[in-house]
Amino acid sequence: MGFRRDELEAFRDRSVPDLVRDDVRLLFVGINPGLWTAATGAPFAHPGNRFYPALAAAGIIPAVPDFAVGLTDLERAELMDAGIGITNLVNRATVRADELDRSELRQGALDLERRVAEWQPLVVAIVGLTAYRQGFGRPRAAEGRQPESLAGAELWAVPNPSGLNAHATIPTLARAYAGPAQAAGLSVNISPQRE
């Protein structure tokens, strides 16, 4: 399944439903949905995104779903059964995250805190260090576990899996995502074959 540019453009500014259940243990927080995600309704759906390959490489999920065409009901259930939830800091679809301004990211952080208080995950992982720094007003924050919590949840900042993030590879993303997964009590198994 592919989309033409004009087809994707029709999804600009759309929102995408959260993938969260009451028993969420680890909440991944994307920056905002891309147009491909808005078109398919699946988080991190762009074919070049490395989110699901990194989760599989870390052994957090058993296999990489065919995410670029959207997630099946079974794939959604498997993620949530594993204790994983997915939401966004800003729920407005754009081509690139840099189309968001700081005020949107700051408001997104406030909104996220309310949702985290409602959902009560053990761990929250913000997927994108720059968005974390801007949204939470922490300009010097480093990747990894943060000293503060968010509405009682352990807070992490992890690398963005977008293909535009040239510094990250599937193995480095897998290692980065393994930390918050272990903190949330999820199964992790990074093997040399997966790297």
C-alpha positions, -999 to +999 in steps of 0.1 A: +000+000+000+014+033-010+001+069-010+006+097-034+017+130-020-016+146-026-034+117-009-013+121+022-017+159+022-054+153+028-045+139+062-027+171+074-038+183+108-058+151+115-057+134+149-050+097+155-066+076+183-044+066+212-034+030+215-039+026+253-057+003+276-063+006+314-035-019+321-007+000+302+027-005+318+049+013+293+035+044+275+055+054+244+049+090+235+056+100+199+061+137+190+031+139+167+016+117+140+030+119+105+007+120+075+012+083+068+002+075+104-029+097+100-037+079+068-034+044+082-044+051+118-014+032+130+013+049+152+048+051+137+034+038+104+057+054+079+076+027+060+110+043+069+102+044+107+122+020+128+100+020+159+086-016+155+119-030+141+136-017+172+110-031+196+114-065+179+152-062+180+150-056+217+127-086+221+099-064+235+076-077+207+080-111+190+080-098+154+078-067+133+042-061+122+034-049+086+029-014+101+031+006+069-003-007+059-017-001+094-019-025+123-045-053+124-067-057+154-046-086+164-014-066+162-029-038+183-041-063+209-007-080+210+010-046+218-015-038+245-014-074+259+024-068+263+016-038+284+025-012+257+005+019+250+012+046+224+001+082+223+015+115+210+027+147+226+008+167+200-021+149+182-019+169+149-006+153+118+022+170+099+048+160+073+076+167+098+077+172+136+096+204+131+064+220+118+052+221+155+061+252+175+073+253+211+039+264+224+023+233+209+049+211+225+045+228+259+007+224+257+012+188+247+033+181+277+006+196+300-021+175+283+001+144+285+005+148+322-033+147+326-036+116+305-007+099+323-025+107+356-056+090+342-039+060+326-013+054+354+014+036+334+045+027+353+068+042+328+065+069+301+090+071+273+091+103+253+102+093+218+124+123+207+149+141+228+144+175+212+106+174+217+111+164+253+135+192+259+112+218+243+079+204+256+090+200+292+114+230+294+145+208+300+170+223+274+199+203+288+182+169+293+200+138+281+186+106+267+176+080+293+158+080+326+149+115+337+153+127+373+117+138+376+085+117+372+054+125+353+022+121+372+038+094+393+053+075+363+090+070+358+100+093+329+124+085+301+136+104+269+146+080+241+157+086+205+133+093+177+130+062+154+122+083+123+143+076+092+152+113+094+172+107+126+205+096+110+222+091+143+200+062+154+202+026+141+179-003+149+204-017+173+209+016+191+172+022+192+166-013+206+191-007+234+175+027+242+139+012+242+150-018+264+157+005+294+122+018+299+107-016+289+128-033+317+118-005+341+081-012+333+086-050+339+083-059+302+103-088+288+134-077+270+159-100+251+185-083+229+205-110+213+235-107+190+214-121+161+190-091+165+217-066+164 
